[in-house]
């Protein structure tokens, strides 16, 4: 049984096929092969979301993981983010949650959050 993927590593969006014999076709670069291997064994994603603040001018601020987390933990990460309320001014890149769910990934601000 063959599996098909659309590579998301670069803007090309190669349509990559993993054949029954394990061969991989359709990739335009080596990164596509690595992407497919990871997708088949342990898929990971960068999580983007928002968290609440106490600032009336900015009731929510955007955040993301600073590295990919296991795909199966995305909903758990989102549950943790729903508990966060930022109460002090913070800058772009500041860590909101360190090592979320022991994944090694930090939640960081993608925008400054000031009074």
QUISULMO-V527999 format. One record per backbone hydrogen bond with DSSP energy under -0.5 kcal/mol. CO is the residue of the C=O (numbers start at 1). NH is the residue of the N-H. Records with the same first field share a line. If there is no record, write none. Layout:
# QUISULMO-V527999
CO=NH ; NH
This chain:
# QUISULMO-V527999
3=18
5=7 ; 16
10=13
14=7 ; 16
16=5
17=19 ; 25
18=3
19=22
23=19
25=17
29=32 ; 33
30=34
31=35
32=36
33=37
34=38
35=39
36=40
37=41
38=42
43=71
45=69
46=48
47=65
49=63
51=61
52=86
54=56
55=58
58=55
59=53
61=51
62=110 ; 111
63=49
64=108
69=45
70=73
71=74
73=77
74=78
75=79
76=80
77=81
78=82
80=83
81=84
84=52
86=54
90=113
91=94
94=109
97=107
99=102
100=103
105=100
106=66 ; 108
107=96 ; 97
108=64
109=93
113=90
